[in-house]
């Protein structure tokens, strides 16, 4: 825990990240780094919570939406827990650095006279470590416990608290007012409660007042409990803060008297065992369900199979009954068929005798075929004579054709004989096929009924013998027919050869005819070429016309080329003149760059030559970090005039800045705002922001071009720190009425609105909202603010949900409404309020019951001033504003606001009429 005056380095000691340099890391990062190096992934878990105690409200820095987190105490063990806080499991050191950076960004900080970035809340980092202890390490458990609880896993738990306390401050030195004043009250109250507890523990008092503050309730174990506690006290070297330094050292001396007793904290991991048993039960129940479903499915399948078997058994029994009936009928039918077959066999004997007569006729036809063979031999001799005659006499083709016709007639006759033989063969084949089919059918029927029809088998054997004899006869006829077919094939081959020779002669004649056709084609081609040459002359005439046209085009393009050459020469001359001008500009830029480097070199020399306290300002002050919170936004110029007496004493930091300004010069510092080095820009804008907080410096900054440089940075820079600090500097300058007009004329309001739309950083939004709120305090600028959509931008900043931003938005609405009502009373303005068009009244009514007292006061003032304009009466009645105004007149915490609300209700006739109708 770090304790000390504000601005003495508590946050620097504990919370510095040191991403670029490991030697600059704070205690938080070093402690977690050491923990992560000594834990194992298998048995240890490390979790982190990061909280802040802001105005006696515990808020989660890792989840900013969680506010006012309750504190619970275990009635048995007295252990303190925060059930609503987010706990994040740490993977590695980089993960923790990211979480710590998120928490620091969400922490409340503000600019005071003692510290440009004063922490306005107590930050508490909680690191929870759980380690599963193996059985051999369990030395503290008795043997009886081991017997009863040997199966239970043991967990060793530890908790590390790193507390960055907000610094104690005196109001006359810090100059806090408004919200800063409220924050300082709560900070000092909690630190006082902590001091009371330390005193009571040091004096061994029987009563320790830990319940006086939420801070002491959270840190109860750290003092006089079971924790090992280390206390860091921070003091400043200045003699001006002698009393604060003394009280801090006395606090440390009293804390050293407290004795803590460290205890080993081990417990049985009932939750882990319960989760393990639950998973086993779930697994077993799932397995039982699966087995039950499988048994039901098997039972269903067996029942289905049994039913199918019964159905098939019934069907087969029915089929057997029907089959037996059918077989009995079939037996009776076969007996009748057997009788018919016997009668058919008797008829077949008669038919066979007829077939023998036909076979004798076929033998006669065979004799004729022998005669035809003899004729064929004669024809062969004749064909030889014909061939000799064809070779000798080509002119007797006609006679040969006649002979060929005679031969064809003889062939036709031989073919007719063949057809007759084939008809006889077909008849025999059909009869044999018919008998074979019938015999096959009879064999099947006889085999099927062999046991009952033995007499039928004897008849079938006789039928087989008869059929074998018929087959033999048929085979003999087939052999004879095959011989006859061979003879016919030989004769047909001979005639085919003769026909082939004749076809060759015809082909030769055809080739001659084709040669003549080719000669005709050549002649036709020659004729076509001649015709094409006539067409080519016509094409040549067309090409001549095209050539003439091309010549004309060539002449025109040549003229255009000459004109282009002239233009090119003129452009070359212009290029030479421009290059000369560019060279001169480059020389000027190089000279300015050298001048800028000399200024930067001088600034670095001054920084090195500054005293030890000034080095704190340069490198170690909290506002010089990357997460600079910005310059102060203090209120209207009237409120600043009332604080003139409080600014007599200047802090060491402001003295250092003034010294740098005197030695380097304000003009050179403003020139550094345009430096290419980002770090130089950041340092320069911080110096300007601190100077702008003083009324004396504001006029000089504007005269030297500081306002223009700040607006340029807002327009061009993308760095979050520059945007935040530049917006804060403009907010300080905007407290002067003359500067307000300059900011509006140079487009500063539009730039602020654009900056608000492109950032989500709550501190930057707070600076921008403060600047716009100051501009709203000038009635002459209201129309321009409305045209530049600054009112809409101001209301849009509420999206961040940050209480400080909401407070600045409410202050802007109150300033706008107050100036507008004053102008209406003085007769400078008439008509409906400009705030109504952007929905400001609805927002004010919705936030009238906010928790922040300052925000609620500004909202109530804005509603009262808007109610002073009778043209806003309809909007009040339609949106519920009249009821809210009545509530303010009776329930507001401030008497002046209650009186103002009552006055508005009495003076407005429309409100009076509406209230009377409501009473009736």
GUNUZA-203038 format. One record per residue (C-alpha): x, y, z. Coordinates in steps of 0.25 Angstrom, whole numbers, padded with zeros to 4 digits, always signed. Layout:
// residues N
XYZ ...
***
This chain:
// residues 920
+0000+0000+0000 +0005+0014-0004 +0001+0026+0005 +0005+0040+0004 +0002+0054-0001 -0003+0057-0015 +0007+0058-0026 +0018+0051-0018 +0019+0038-0027 +0010+0028-0022 +0004+0024-0035 +0018+0025-0041 +0023+0015-0031 +0012+0005-0032 +0005+0006-0045 +0016+0009-0056 +0015+0000-0068 +0029+0001-0073 +0025-0006-0087 +0038+0000-0094 +0048-0002-0082 +0046-0013-0072 +0054-0005-0062 +0043+0006-0061 +0032-0004-0057 +0024-0002-0044 +0022-0011-0033 +0009-0016-0039 +0015-0021-0051 +0028-0027-0044 +0019-0034-0034 +0010-0041-0045 +0023-0044-0053 +0029-0051-0041 +0016-0059-0038 +0015-0063-0053 +0029-0068-0052 +0026-0077-0040 +0013-0084-0044 +0010-0096-0052 -0001-0097-0062 -0006-0110-0058 -0008-0108-0043 -0009-0092-0041 -0019-0082-0046 -0016-0067-0045 -0028-0057-0046 -0028-0042-0045 -0039-0031-0041 -0036-0016-0042 -0045-0007-0034 -0046+0008-0031 -0052+0014-0018 -0058+0027-0024 -0066+0036-0015 -0069+0024-0006 -0074+0016-0018 -0067+0004-0022 -0065+0003-0037 -0059-0008-0046 -0048-0002-0055 -0048-0014-0064 -0063-0013-0066 -0067+0002-0065 -0082-0001-0066 -0081-0008-0052 -0083+0003-0041 -0086+0003-0027 -0082-0011-0024 -0086-0016-0010 -0077-0022+0000 -0080-0036+0006 -0074-0042+0019 -0075-0056+0022 -0082-0057+0036 -0073-0070+0040 -0059-0066+0035 -0061-0051+0034 -0055-0051+0020 -0058-0039+0011 -0063-0042-0003 -0068-0033-0015 -0078-0042-0022 -0081-0032-0034 -0066-0030-0037 -0061-0036-0050 -0049-0046-0049 -0040-0049-0061 -0031-0061-0062 -0017-0057-0066 -0011-0064-0077 +0003-0057-0077 +0010-0043-0074 +0006-0037-0087 -0009-0040-0084 -0008-0034-0070 -0001-0021-0076 -0013-0019-0085 -0023-0021-0074 -0015-0011-0065 -0015-0001-0077 -0030-0002-0078 -0032+0000-0063 -0023+0012-0063 -0031+0018-0075 -0044+0017-0067 -0038+0023-0054 -0043+0036-0050 -0032+0047-0050 -0032+0062-0051 -0023+0075-0052 -0021+0082-0039 -0011+0093-0035 -0002+0082-0028 -0003+0072-0039 -0007+0072-0053 -0012+0058-0053 -0017+0056-0039 -0023+0042-0036 -0037+0045-0031 -0040+0031-0026 -0033+0019-0018 -0028+0008-0028 -0028-0006-0022 -0022-0018-0030 -0026-0031-0025 -0018-0044-0029 -0025-0057-0026 -0016-0070-0026 -0021-0084-0025 -0012-0096-0024 -0016-0111-0023 -0008-0117-0012 -0003-0132-0014 -0006-0142-0003 +0009-0143+0002 +0009-0128+0005 -0003-0129+0014 +0005-0129+0027 -0005-0121+0035 -0017-0130+0034 -0018-0140+0045 -0018-0155+0043 -0033-0156+0046 -0036-0145+0036 -0028-0152+0026 -0036-0165+0028 -0049-0158+0026 -0045-0148+0015 -0034-0155+0008 -0042-0154-0005 -0044-0139-0004 -0035-0130-0012 -0028-0119-0004 -0027-0105-0009 -0017-0094-0004 -0022-0080-0006 -0015-0067-0006 -0019-0052-0009 -0010-0040-0012 -0015-0026-0010 -0007-0014-0016 -0014-0001-0012 -0011+0012-0019 -0017+0022-0009 -0022+0035-0014 -0013+0047-0009 -0017+0055+0003 -0019+0070-0001 -0022+0083+0005 -0032+0091-0002 -0025+0104+0000 -0013+0098-0007 -0020+0090-0018 -0030+0100-0022 -0041+0090-0024 -0055+0094-0026 -0068+0088-0031 -0067+0073-0034 -0052+0074-0030 -0056+0079-0016 -0066+0068-0014 -0056+0057-0018 -0045+0063-0009 -0055+0062+0003 -0058+0048+0000 -0043+0045-0001 -0039+0052+0012 -0051+0045+0019 -0046+0031+0015 -0032+0034+0018 -0036+0039+0032 -0044+0027+0035 -0031+0019+0031 -0023+0027+0040 -0033+0024+0052 -0032+0009+0050 -0016+0010+0050 -0017+0018+0063 -0026+0008+0069 -0018-0004+0065 -0005+0003+0069 -0011+0006+0083 -0017-0008+0085 -0031-0002+0086 -0042-0012+0088 -0051-0005+0077 -0045-0004+0062 -0054+0006+0054 -0053-0002+0041 -0068+0001+0037 -0066+0016+0036 -0061+0015+0022 -0062+0005+0010 -0047+0006+0009 -0044+0001+0023 -0054-0010+0021 -0047-0015+0009 -0033-0014+0016 -0037-0020+0029 -0028-0032+0027 -0016-0024+0024 -0015-0017+0038 -0016-0026+0050 -0021-0038+0042 -0014-0050+0035 -0007-0043+0024 +0007-0039+0022 +0006-0024+0019 +0017-0015+0013 +0014+0000+0014 +0021+0011+0005 +0020+0025+0009 +0023+0036-0001 +0027+0050+0003 +0031+0063-0005 +0045+0070-0003 +0039+0084-0003 +0039+0092+0011 +0025+0098+0007 +0019+0084+0010 +0026+0082+0023 +0013+0079+0031 +0008+0068+0021 +0022+0062+0021 +0021+0061+0036 +0007+0055+0037 +0011+0045+0026 +0024+0040+0034 +0016+0039+0047 +0005+0031+0040 +0017+0021+0035 +0022+0021+0050 +0009+0017+0055 +0006+0006+0045 +0020+0000+0048 +0015-0003+0062 +0004-0012+0057 +0006-0027+0058 +0000-0037+0047 +0000-0052+0049 +0002-0059+0035 -0007-0072+0034 -0006-0083+0024 -0020-0083+0017 -0024-0097+0012 -0037-0103+0010 -0044-0115+0003 -0048-0112-0011 -0062-0117-0009 -0067-0109-0021 -0057-0116-0030 -0060-0129-0025 -0075-0126-0026 -0073-0122-0041 -0066-0134-0043 -0076-0143-0037 -0087-0135-0044 -0080-0138-0058 -0079-0153-0054 -0094-0153-0050 -0098-0147-0063 -0089-0156-0071 -0095-0168-0063 -0109-0163-0065 -0107-0161-0080 -0101-0175-0081 -0113-0181-0074 -0122-0173-0083 -0114-0178-0095 -0115-0193-0090 -0130-0191-0087 -0132-0186-0101 -0124-0197-0107 -0132-0208-0099 -0145-0201-0103 -0140-0201-0118 -0136-0216-0117 -0149-0220-0110 -0157-0212-0121 -0148-0219-0132 -0150-0233-0126 -0165-0231-0125 -0166-0226-0139 -0158-0239-0144 -0167-0248-0135 -0179-0241-0142 -0173-0243-0156 -0170-0258-0153 -0184-0260-0148 -0190-0253-0161 -0180-0261-0170 -0184-0274-0162 -0199-0271-0165 -0196-0268-0179 -0188-0280-0182 -0199-0289-0175 -0210-0283-0184 -0201-0285-0196 -0198-0299-0192 -0213-0302-0191 -0216-0295-0204 -0204-0302-0211 -0209-0316-0206 -0223-0313-0212 -0216-0308-0225 -0208-0321-0226 -0220-0330-0224 -0227-0322-0235 -0214-0323-0244 -0214-0338-0241 -0228-0340-0247 -0224-0331-0259 -0211-0339-0262 -0219-0352-0262 -0228-0346-0272 -0216-0341-0280 -0209-0354-0280 -0222-0360-0287 -0221-0349-0297 -0206-0352-0299 -0209-0366-0302 -0219-0363-0313 -0209-0353-0319 -0198-0363-0319 -0207-0372-0327 -0210-0361-0337 -0195-0358-0338 -0192-0372-0343 -0201-0370-0355 -0194-0356-0357 -0180-0363-0357 -0184-0372-0368 -0188-0360-0376 -0174-0354-0373 -0167-0366-0379 -0174-0363-0392 -0169-0349-0392 -0155-0354-0389 -0156-0362-0402 -0159-0350-0409 -0147-0343-0403 -0138-0354-0409 -0144-0351-0423 -0140-0336-0421 -0126-0340-0417 -0125-0347-0430 -0129-0334-0437 -0118-0327-0429 -0107-0336-0434 -0112-0333-0448 -0110-0319-0445 -0096-0321-0440 -0093-0327-0454 -0099-0314-0460 -0090-0306-0451 -0078-0313-0457 -0082-0310-0471 -0084-0296-0467 -0070-0295-0462 -0065-0299-0475 -0074-0289-0482 -0069-0278-0472 -0055-0281-0477 -0059-0279-0491 -0065-0266-0488 -0053-0261-0481 -0044-0264-0493 -0055-0258-0502 -0055-0245-0493 -0040-0244-0494 -0040-0245-0509 -0053-0238-0513 -0057-0226-0505 -0067-0222-0516 -0076-0234-0512 -0081-0228-0499 -0095-0228-0503 -0095-0243-0506 -0088-0246-0492 -0099-0238-0485 -0110-0247-0492 -0102-0260-0487 -0101-0253-0473 -0116-0252-0474 -0117-0266-0477 -0108-0270-0466 -0117-0262-0457 -0129-0269-0461 -0122-0282-0458 -0118-0276-0444 -0132-0273-0441 -0136-0287-0445 -0125-0293-0435 -0130-0283-0425 -0144-0288-0426 -0139-0302-0424 -0132-0297-0412 -0145-0290-0407 -0153-0303-0408 -0142-0311-0401 -0142-0300-0390 -0157-0301-0388 -0156-0316-0386 -0145-0314-0376 -0154-0303-0369 -0165-0313-0368 -0157-0324-0362 -0150-0314-0352 -0164-0309-0348 -0169-0323-0346 -0157-0327-0338 -0158-0314-0330 -0172-0317-0327 -0170-0331-0322 -0158-0327-0314 -0166-0316-0307 -0177-0326-0304 -0167-0337-0300 -0160-0327-0290 -0173-0323-0284 -0177-0337-0282 -0164-0341-0276 -0166-0329-0266 -0180-0334-0263 -0176-0348-0262 -0164-0345-0252 -0173-0337-0243 -0183-0348-0242 -0173-0360-0243 -0178-0366-0230 -0192-0366-0234 -0191-0369-0249 -0182-0381-0251 -0190-0386-0263 -0188-0372-0270 -0173-0374-0269 -0173-0387-0277 -0181-0379-0288 -0171-0368-0287 -0160-0377-0289 -0166-0382-0302 -0168-0368-0306 -0153-0365-0304 -0149-0377-0312 -0158-0372-0324 -0153-0358-0322 -0138-0363-0323 -0141-0370-0336 -0147-0357-0342 -0135-0349-0337 -0126-0359-0344 -0134-0358-0357 -0134-0343-0356 -0118-0343-0354 -0117-0351-0366 -0125-0341-0374 -0117-0329-0368 -0104-0336-0373 -0110-0337-0387 -0114-0323-0387 -0101-0318-0382 -0094-0325-0394 -0104-0318-0404 -0102-0304-0397 -0086-0306-0399 -0089-0308-0414 -0097-0296-0415 -0087-0287-0408 -0076-0291-0418 -0085-0288-0430 -0089-0274-0424 -0074-0271-0421 -0071-0274-0435 -0081-0265-0440 -0077-0254-0430 -0063-0254-0436 -0068-0252-0450 -0077-0240-0445 -0065-0234-0438 -0057-0234-0451 -0069-0227-0458 -0069-0217-0447 -0054-0214-0449 -0057-0211-0464 -0068-0202-0460 -0059-0195-0450 -0048-0192-0461 -0059-0186-0469 -0063-0177-0457 -0049-0172-0455 -0048-0168-0469 -0061-0160-0467 -0055-0154-0455 -0043-0149-0462 -0052-0142-0472 -0059-0135-0461 -0046-0130-0455 -0043-0124-0468 -0056-0117-0469 -0054-0112-0454 -0040-0106-0459 -0047-0098-0470 -0058-0093-0461 -0047-0088-0451 -0040-0080-0462 -0053-0074-0465 -0055-0070-0451 -0041-0064-0449 -0044-0055-0461 -0057-0050-0455 -0050-0047-0442 -0039-0039-0449 -0050-0030-0454 -0056-0028-0440 -0041-0025-0435 -0041-0013-0444 -0053-0007-0437 -0046-0010-0424 -0034-0002-0428 -0042+0010-0432 -0049+0010-0418 -0035+0009-0411 -0030+0021-0419 -0042+0029-0413 -0038+0024-0399 -0023+0028-0401 -0028+0042-0405 -0036+0043-0392 -0024+0038-0384 -0015+0049-0390 -0025+0060-0386 -0025+0054-0372 -0009+0054-0371 -0009+0068-0375 -0019+0072-0364 -0011+0064-0353 +0002+0070-0358 -0004+0084-0355 -0009+0079-0341 +0005+0074-0338 +0012+0087-0341 +0002+0094-0331 +0004+0084-0320 +0019+0086-0322 +0017+0100-0320 +0009+0098-0307 +0020+0088-0302 +0031+0098-0303 +0022+0108-0295 +0020+0098-0284 +0034+0095-0284 +0037+0110-0281 +0026+0110-0270 +0032+0097-0264 +0046+0104-0263 +0040+0116-0256 +0032+0107-0246 +0045+0099-0243 +0052+0112-0240 +0041+0116-0230 +0041+0102-0224 +0056+0103-0222 +0055+0116-0215 +0043+0110-0206 +0052+0098-0203 +0063+0107-0198 +0054+0115-0189 +0049+0102-0183 +0063+0097-0181 +0066+0110-0174 +0054+0108-0165 +0057+0094-0162 +0071+0098-0157 +0065+0109-0149 +0055+0099-0143 +0066+0089-0140 +0074+0100-0132 +0061+0103-0124 +0059+0088-0121 +0074+0087-0117 +0073+0099-0108 +0060+0093-0101 +0068+0080-0099 +0079+0088-0092 +0069+0095-0083 +0063+0082-0079 +0077+0076-0076 +0081+0088-0068 +0068+0089-0060 +0069+0085-0045 +0065+0071-0039 +0051+0076-0036 +0049+0080-0051 +0054+0066-0055 +0042+0061-0048 +0033+0070-0056 +0040+0065-0069 +0040+0050-0067 +0033+0046-0054 +0021+0055-0052 +0009+0047-0055 +0003+0056-0065 +0015+0054-0074 +0011+0039-0077 +0004+0034-0089 -0009+0035-0082 -0009+0050-0079 -0023+0054-0074 -0023+0068-0080 -0023+0082-0075 -0033+0087-0066 -0047+0092-0070 -0051+0101-0058 -0064+0108-0062 -0068+0122-0067 -0059+0135-0066 -0068+0140-0055 -0064+0128-0046 -0049+0130-0050 -0050+0145-0045 -0055+0140-0032 -0043+0131-0030 -0032+0142-0033 -0029+0143-0018 -0026+0128-0018 -0015+0128-0029 -0005+0136-0021 +0003+0124-0018 +0009+0116-0030 +0013+0101-0029 +0027+0097-0032 +0022+0091-0045 +0016+0104-0050 +0029+0111-0046 +0037+0101-0054 +0028+0103-0066 +0029+0118-0065 +0044+0117-0064 +0045+0109-0077 +0036+0120-0084 +0045+0131-0079 +0058+0124-0084 +0053+0118-0097 +0042+0128-0101 +0027+0126-0103 +0029+0128-0118 +0039+0116-0119 +0030+0107-0111 +0018+0110-0120 +0027+0107-0132 +0030+0094-0126 +0015+0090-0127 +0018+0088-0142 +0030+0079-0140 +0031+0066-0147 +0035+0059-0135 +0023+0054-0127 +0029+0054-0113 +0034+0069-0116 +0019+0072-0120 +0014+0065-0107 +0023+0072-0098 +0021+0086-0105 +0005+0085-0104 +0006+0081-0089 +0014+0093-0086 +0004+0102-0094 -0008+0095-0087 -0002+0099-0073 +0001+0113-0078 -0013+0115-0083 -0018+0111-0069 -0013+0125-0064 -0021+0138-0069 -0008+0145-0070 -0003+0136-0081 -0015+0135-0089 -0014+0148-0097 +0001+0145-0100 -0002+0131-0105 -0013+0136-0115 -0004+0148-0120 +0007+0138-0123 -0002+0129-0131 -0004+0118-0120 -0019+0117-0123 -0017+0115-0138 -0006+0104-0135 -0015+0097-0125 -0027+0097-0135 -0017+0092-0146 -0013+0081-0137 -0028+0077-0134 -0030+0077-0149 -0018+0069-0153 -0013+0060-0142 -0018+0046-0139 -0011+0044-0126 -0020+0042-0114 -0011+0050-0104 -0010+0062-0113 -0025+0063-0116 -0027+0062-0101 -0017+0072-0096 -0020+0082-0108 -0035+0081-0105 -0032+0085-0090 -0023+0096-0094 -0035+0102-0104 -0044+0100-0092 -0036+0109-0083 -0035+0119-0094 -0050+0119-0096 -0052+0124-0082 -0049+0138-0088 -0060+0145-0096 -0050+0151-0106 -0044+0137-0108 -0058+0131-0110 -0060+0140-0122 -0047+0137-0128 -0049+0122-0126 -0063+0123-0133 -0058+0131-0145 -0046+0121-0147 -0055+0109-0148 -0051+0104-0134 -0065+0100-0130 -0067+0091-0143 -0053+0085-0140 -0057+0082-0125 -0070+0075-0130 -0062+0067-0140 -0052+0063-0129 -0064+0058-0121 -0070+0050-0132 -0056+0042-0135 -0052+0039-0121 -0057+0030-0109 -0047+0034-0099 -0055+0039-0087 -0044+0049-0083 -0043+0055-0097 -0058+0056-0097 -0058+0063-0084 -0048+0074-0089 -0056+0076-0102 -0069+0077-0094 -0063+0087-0085 -0059+0095-0096 -0072+0095-0103 -0079+0098-0089 -0070+0110-0088 -0074+0115-0102 -0089+0113-0098 -0087+0124-0087 -0087+0134-0098 -0101+0138-0103 -0095+0145-0116 -0090+0131-0121 -0102+0123-0119 -0107+0124-0133 -0093+0120-0139 -0092+0108-0129 -0106+0103-0134 -0102+0105-0148 -0089+0097-0146 -0097+0086-0139 -0089+0088-0126 -0102+0086-0117 -0104+0072-0124 -0089+0069-0122 -0090+0073-0108 -0102+0063-0105 -0096+0052-0114 -0084+0052-0104 -0093+0046-0093 -0091+0032-0100 -0078+0030-0093 -0086+0029-0080 -0075+0036-0072 -0080+0044-0060 -0070+0055-0062 -0074+0056-0077 -0089+0057-0073 -0086+0067-0063 -0079+0076-0074 -0091+0074-0083 -0100+0078-0072 -0092+0091-0069 -0092+0094-0084 -0107+0093-0085 -0109+0102-0072 -0100+0112-0078 -0107+0113-0091 -0121+0113-0084 -0117+0124-0074 -0111+0133-0085 -0123+0131-0094 -0133+0134-0083 -0125+0147-0079 -0126+0151-0094 -0141+0149-0094 -0143+0157-0081 -0134+0169-0087 -0142+0168-0100 -0130+0164-0109 -0137+0151-0113 -0151+0145-0116 -0156+0132-0120 -0155+0117-0116 -0141+0112-0110 -0131+0107-0119 -0128+0095-0110 -0142+0090-0113 -0139+0086-0127 -0128+0076-0123 -0136+0069-0112 -0128+0076-0100 -0141+0077-0092 -0144+0062-0093 -0129+0059-0089 -0130+0069-0077 -0143+0063-0072 -0137+0048-0073 -0125+0052-0065 -0131+0061-0054 -0130+0050-0044 -0115+0046-0046 -0107+0042-0035 -0096+0053-0036 -0100+0066-0028 -0093+0076-0038 -0099+0070-0050 -0113+0070-0044 -0111+0085-0040 -0107+0089-0054 -0119+0081-0060 -0129+0087-0050 -0124+0101-0054 -0125+0098-0069 -0139+0094-0067 -0143+0106-0059 -0137+0116-0069 -0143+0109-0081 -0157+0110-0074 -0155+0125-0073 -0158+0126-0088 -0173+0125-0090 -0170+0120-0105 -0165+0107-0099 -0178+0105-0091 -0184+0095-0101 -0171+0087-0101 -0171+0086-0086 -0185+0081-0085 -0183+0071-0096 -0170+0065-0091 -0174+0065-0076 -0165+0077-0073 -0176+0084-0065 -0177+0072-0055 -0162+0072-0054 -0162+0087-0051 -0172+0085-0040 -0164+0074-0034 -0151+0083-0034 -0159+0094-0027 -0162+0085-0015 -0151+0074-0015 -0138+0081-0020 -0126+0081-0010 -0123+0095-0012 -0132+0106-0007 -0128+0116-0018 -0132+0106-0029 -0146+0103-0022 -0149+0118-0021 -0145+0120-0036 -0155+0108-0040 -0166+0114-0032 -0164+0127-0038 -0165+0121-0052 -0178+0114-0049 -0184+0127-0043 -0180+0136-0055 -0184+0127-0066 -0199+0128-0069 -0199+0115-0078 -0193+0107-0066 -0203+0113-0057 -0215+0109-0066 -0210+0095-0068 -0208+0093-0053 -0222+0098-0050 -0228+0089-0060 -0220+0077-0054 -0225+0081-0040 -0240+0081-0045 
***
